[in-house]
Amino acid sequence: MTDLDKIVDDLRAEGDALDALVADLTEEQWATSTPAVGWSIAHQIGHLHWTDRSSLLAATDNDAFADQVTEAWKNPHGFVDDAADVEAQRPPRDLLADWRATRARLADVLLDVPAGTKLPWYGPPMGAASMATARLMETWAHGRDVADTLGIRTEPTPRLRHIARLGVRTRNFAFDVHQLPPPTAEFRIELTAPDGSVWTFGPDDAAQRVTGPAEDFCLLVTQRIHRDGTALTATGADADRWLGIAQAFAGLPGVGRDTTAEATQ
């Protein structure tokens, strides 16, 4: 099994896990507000469907995707919300069926992308494995919003490793989108995995370090928790600054979560 095969398998599993949370919800529950201000559960699934559909377009029709990006950047602060609003107005049964079909098709298409091919996106172009990782990250993050809304505690899985790796790799991007100079030195990241093992990234002798639970790190880089609600520890000024702006998703900086919001533990 290649790395891409593994990531796509985990992407399918993450989608199925969220699907199980929403499959039997009533229309009233689909309209329930989530921790994302202004977004219901329908908005969360609608956003994932729209983004999966956009990813599929990026992987199959570069010209059409370029036209979509041009149109989106006419409203850079609102096109994501606008798309979610449109999808959220649809009957939940139809939205769910389309999301299932789109995410299944996307997974199949990504497996067929030739090695070395870069797919366009709203941020930097990426390979198929990176695209699959990004989709897994978003599915998990929005799934966490849905789970929190429903009062369901989801257990962390080894799939978090993909998100943690993406969070580490997007360090400089987070500085860039905040118009800050990226650090020149590498960081050491040590994260406690769900099974108690430690996932490590970067040289072991790096002066700038981040340590703590992998789940907390993934929640932070997807901006599902405020830094003060985590058990993460930073050593060094650059590492400390990073934890305040970390962002694993493309686009403009997110607003994050309020320090007064209850931390998800």
C-alpha positions in Angstrom: 0.0 0.0 0.0 1.4 3.4 -1.0 1.2 6.5 1.2 -1.5 7.8 -1.1 -3.5 4.6 -0.7 -3.3 4.9 3.0 -4.3 8.5 3.1 -7.2 8.0 0.8 -8.4 5.0 2.9 -8.2 7.2 6.0 -10.1 10.0 4.2 -12.9 7.5 3.4 -13.0 6.4 7.0 -13.1 10.0 8.3 -16.0 10.7 5.9 -17.8 7.6 7.0 -17.4 8.5 10.7 -19.0 11.9 10.1 -21.7 10.4 7.9 -22.7 8.1 10.8 -23.2 11.2 13.0 -25.6 12.9 10.6 -27.3 10.1 8.7 -30.3 9.7 11.0 -30.7 13.4 12.1 -34.1 15.1 11.7 -34.5 18.2 9.6 -34.7 20.2 12.8 -31.4 18.8 14.0 -29.8 19.6 10.7 -30.7 23.2 11.4 -29.0 23.2 14.8 -26.4 25.9 15.3 -22.8 24.7 15.6 -19.7 26.3 17.3 -19.0 28.0 13.9 -20.9 31.3 14.2 -23.8 31.4 11.7 -23.3 27.8 10.6 -25.8 25.0 11.3 -25.0 21.3 10.9 -26.4 21.6 7.3 -23.8 24.4 6.7 -21.0 22.1 7.9 -22.0 19.3 5.6 -22.8 21.7 2.8 -19.3 23.2 3.1 -17.7 19.8 2.9 -19.7 18.9 -0.1 -18.8 22.1 -1.9 -15.1 21.8 -1.0 -15.1 18.1 -2.1 -16.8 19.1 -5.3 -14.2 21.9 -5.8 -11.4 19.4 -5.2 -12.8 17.1 -7.7 -13.0 19.9 -10.2 -9.3 20.8 -9.5 -8.3 17.2 -10.2 -10.3 16.8 -13.4 -10.7 20.2 -15.1 -8.0 22.8 -14.4 -9.5 25.5 -16.6 -12.9 25.2 -15.0 -11.4 25.3 -11.6 -9.3 28.4 -12.5 -12.6 30.1 -13.5 -14.1 29.2 -10.1 -11.2 30.6 -8.3 -11.4 33.9 -10.2 -15.0 34.2 -9.4 -14.4 33.3 -5.7 -11.7 35.9 -5.2 -14.2 38.6 -6.2 -15.6 38.0 -2.7 -12.5 36.7 -0.7 -14.1 37.2 2.7 -17.5 35.7 1.8 -17.4 33.1 -0.9 -16.9 30.2 1.6 -19.9 31.3 3.7 -22.0 32.0 0.6 -21.4 28.5 -0.8 -22.3 26.9 2.6 -25.5 29.0 2.7 -26.6 27.8 -0.7 -25.9 24.1 0.2 -27.6 24.5 3.6 -30.9 25.5 2.0 -31.2 22.1 0.3 -33.3 19.2 1.7 -30.9 17.3 4.0 -31.6 14.0 2.3 -30.5 15.4 -1.0 -27.4 17.2 0.4 -26.3 14.0 2.2 -26.7 11.9 -0.9 -24.7 14.3 -3.0 -22.0 14.6 -0.4 -21.7 10.8 -0.3 -21.4 10.5 -4.1 -19.0 13.4 -4.4 -16.6 12.3 -1.7 -16.6 8.8 -3.0 -15.8 10.0 -6.5 -13.1 12.3 -5.2 -11.3 9.5 -3.4 -11.3 7.4 -6.6 -10.0 10.2 -8.7 -7.2 11.1 -6.4 -5.9 7.6 -6.5 -5.5 7.9 -10.3 -3.6 11.2 -10.3 -0.2 10.6 -11.8 2.7 10.9 -9.4 4.3 14.3 -9.4 1.2 16.1 -10.7 0.3 19.3 -8.9 -3.3 20.1 -8.4 -4.4 23.8 -8.3 -6.1 25.1 -5.2 -7.0 28.4 -3.4 -3.7 28.2 -1.8 -0.5 26.7 -3.1 -0.8 23.8 -5.7 -0.5 20.4 -4.1 -0.1 16.7 -5.0 -2.8 14.1 -4.7 -1.6 13.0 -1.3 -1.6 16.5 0.0 -5.1 17.1 -1.4 -6.3 13.9 0.3 -4.7 15.0 3.6 -6.3 18.5 3.3 -9.7 16.9 2.7 -9.2 14.6 5.7 -8.3 17.5 7.9 -11.4 19.5 6.9 -13.7 16.5 7.3 -12.3 15.8 10.8 -12.5 19.5 11.8 -16.1 20.0 10.6 -17.0 16.6 12.0 -15.7 17.8 15.4 -18.0 20.8 15.1 -21.0 18.5 14.4 -20.0 16.1 17.2 -19.7 18.9 19.7 -23.1 20.3 18.7 -24.7 16.9 19.2 -22.9 16.4 22.6 -21.0 13.4 21.3 -17.5 12.6 22.4 -15.5 11.3 19.4 -12.5 9.2 20.3 -9.2 10.3 18.7 -7.8 7.9 16.1 -4.4 7.3 14.4 -5.8 9.3 11.5 -4.9 12.4 13.4 -1.2 11.8 12.4 -2.1 13.1 8.9 -3.5 16.3 10.3 -0.6 16.8 12.7 1.9 16.4 9.8 -0.1 18.9 7.8 -0.2 21.3 10.7 3.6 21.1 11.0 4.1 21.5 7.2 2.0 24.6 7.1 4.0 26.5 9.8 5.5 29.0 7.4 2.1 29.5 5.6 0.6 30.5 8.9 3.2 33.2 9.3 2.8 34.3 5.7 -0.9 34.8 5.9 -0.4 36.9 9.0 2.2 39.0 7.2 4.9 37.9 9.5 8.4 36.7 8.5 8.6 32.9 8.9 11.2 31.6 11.3 14.4 30.4 9.6 15.1 27.6 12.1 13.3 24.3 12.1 11.1 23.4 15.1 10.9 20.1 17.1 7.4 18.9 17.5 6.6 16.0 19.9 3.0 15.0 20.1 1.4 12.3 22.3 -0.7 10.0 20.0 -4.0 8.4 21.0 -2.2 5.1 21.7 0.3 6.8 24.0 3.2 6.7 21.5 5.0 9.9 20.5 4.9 11.4 17.0 7.9 13.5 16.3 8.7 16.1 13.6 11.8 18.1 13.1 15.4 17.7 14.5 15.6 16.5 18.0 18.2 19.2 18.9 16.0 22.2 17.7 15.8 25.1 20.2 12.2 25.9 19.3 9.9 23.2 20.5 6.2 22.3 20.8 5.0 19.4 23.0 1.7 18.1 24.1 -1.3 15.9 23.0 -1.7 15.3 19.3 -5.5 15.8 19.5 -4.9 19.3 21.1 -2.5 20.2 18.3 -4.9 19.1 15.6 -7.7 21.1 17.2 -5.4 24.1 17.4 -4.2 24.1 13.8 -7.8 23.6 12.6 -8.8 26.4 15.0 -11.3 24.3 16.8 -9.9 25.3 20.2 -8.2 28.3 21.6 -4.6 27.8 22.6 -5.5 28.5 26.3 -7.7 25.4 26.2 -4.9 23.1 25.2 -2.2 21.3 27.0 0.4 22.3 24.5 3.7 23.8 25.6 6.0 26.0 23.5 9.7 26.5 24.1 11.1 29.5 22.3 9.6 32.8 21.2 9.0 31.7 17.6 7.3 28.5 18.7 5.2 30.5 21.1 4.1 32.9 18.4 3.3 30.1 16.1 0.8 28.5 18.5 -1.1 31.8 18.4 -1.5 31.8 14.7 -1.3 28.2 13.5 -3.5 27.4 10.6 -3.5 24.2 8.5 -6.2 25.3 6.1 -5.8 27.4 2.9 -7.2 30.9 2.6 -7.3 34.0 4.8 -6.6 33.7 8.6 -9.5 32.3 10.6 -11.0 34.0 13.6 -10.3 31.1 15.8 -12.3 30.2 19.0 -13.0 32.6 21.9 -10.9 32.2 25.0 -14.2 32.1 27.0 -15.5 29.1 25.0 -15.4 25.8 26.8 -12.4 23.8 25.8 -13.0 20.4 24.3 -11.1 17.8 26.3 
